[in-house]
């Protein structure tokens, strides 16, 4: 075997580091490369790979230092002419698996490093960009307020590739039959933990219309937005939409473009909803993997805390979110210039008289009340359809006097007057 066919220990270590990077093992790759640059302080490739690894880990300042060192070493070796291999290494880093790219992007999003998350997601080739990629990139674009790019992105995705658009043959057939029965698009934007899942299911059953969606909603944690292509499909009619979307101008303007101007805004006393929200989050936390917990949940939060301490932790953020959400929708409802016809419904009315509650919805959408004759009033079991207890004023007994005062002060006076809270 010729001498040049043998791989040197240095080359073997570099190849091993490249493999670790490709597999997303950035910590191990960085550890190996730090040892390598100590042993070979003049090797430009080792410094270049270390720069790329640190960049993947979010250590941008250290990465830049290593990049400069690599380029300086490379220039010195080539007497002023940078080596094309090093240039290529920086322009086309070692390939990552799709799963590792998603994992890195999610980590960047959790750290609010949205520019880094966007760069990471752009490494997936267009033909491999599916629903998960769209969800993460949409989140990034919302946070960067790049709405024009978001609109172009979502409109460019074929509906068949977007799972959240709920497009499938069975759903389309159901929607077509409901359209023939002159069922309009029923749109309900609800405050979280207000029985919206149950109400949506009941409406689908009564109207024999499928569920649809007009957008993505991430509540108060990330953001929400209407996807124009999905709104266009909903505007055909024959479907029931339930989202937690907020009253951003971008949202209701895109709904209005498609003629979707009749909206139900379903609310619940946010003080009672807070308690349900806490139980819901704890249940969801139990279902997550350790990695998901690290990404999506504050590491300072302890599910083993007492309920009183959990309320203290969640109350400021939850009440601020709900106060803004309610006030923004009230502003839309009261503004004739927005062209939206908004009906406010409440969880409290729903609990008091479920049949009367659905009659209110039917009248709003000019649906024949005879369709309600087969309505079955049955309370779901705990855990079904996100149902917990369905209580109305339990917050008065559960919140401390200080918590009650703080939460009540955070509800806008106009909302208290309108909804009796």
C-alpha positions, 0 to 999 in steps of 0.5 A: 500500500502506498504511503499516501493511502494511509490516514494520519492520526490527525486526519482520522481525528478530524474525520471523527469530529466531522462525523460527530458534527454530522450526527449532532453530537456537538459537545463531544465534537467540541471536546475532541476538537479542543484537544486537537487544536492543543496538539496541532495548534497550526492546523487550520482545519481543526480550528475551522471545524471547532468554529463551526461546532461552537456556532452550532452550539450558539457560542457565536463569539468563540466561534468567530475567534476560532474562524479568524484563527483558522483563516489566519493559519490558512493564509500563513500556510498558503503565503497569502492565498487562503486555501479553497478547502477552508473557504468551502468548509465555512460556506458549506459546513458538515451536513446535519441530519434533518432531526438534528437540524430541527432539534437545534432550531427548537433550542435556538427558539427556546433561547429566543435566538431567532436569527440562528434558528432561521439560519439552521432551518434554511439548511434543509433543502426545499424538497424536504421541507414538510409540516414540522419545518413550516411550523418552526420557520413560521414561528421564527418569522412571526418573532422577527416580524417578517410577515411578508415572507411568512405569507409567501411561505405559507401560500407556497406550500401545497395544502397536501403537504401541510398537515395542520391544514387538515386537508384529506380526502375524507375531510374534503368530502364531508366539507363538500356535503356540508356546503351542499347543505348550506352550512356556512363557515362557523368560526370560534376564537376562544380563550384557552381553557373555556371548553372550546374543544367540547363546543367544537366537537358538538358543533361538528356533530350537530352540523355534520361538518368537519373541523377546519382551521384558518391558522396557527395559534401558540397562545401567549408563548410564541404568537399566532397568525392566520394562514391565507391559504387555509382561510380561503379553504374555510371561506368555502363553508361547510366547516367548523373552526376553533382557534385561540387566535388573537385580534392582530390586525394581520389576522382579521384583515386576512379573514376579511379578505376571504369574506370571513367576517362573522366571528364568535369570540368565546371567553371565560372568567380568566381567574377561573381559567387560570386554575384550569390552565395550571392543571392543563400545563402540568398534565402536558408536562408529564407527557413530554420527554426530558429534552422537550421539557428543557426546550418548552418549559422554564427550568425554574418551574417545579410541578411539585410546588403547591397550587398556591405557589403555582398560581403565584408563578403563572398569574402575572403572565396569564392575566396579562395575556388574557387581558390583552387578548380580551381587550383586543377582541373587544376593540375589533367588535366595537370598531365599525371600520374593521368590518367584523361582526363579532358575537361574544359568548361565555363559558359561564352561559354555556355551563348555565344552559348548554342548549340556549348557548348553541341556540345563540350560535345558530341564530348568529349564523342564521342556522335552522334551530330544528337542527338542535333537536338531536342535541345530546347534553352530556357532561364529558368525563375528566380528561375527555376533550380537555375537560377537567371540572367545568366549575365557574367560580371556584377561583374565589375559594382557591386563590388567596385574597392577595391573588384575587385582588391582583388578578381582578385588578388586571382585568380591564374595566371595559371587559368587567362591564361587558361580561360581568366579571 
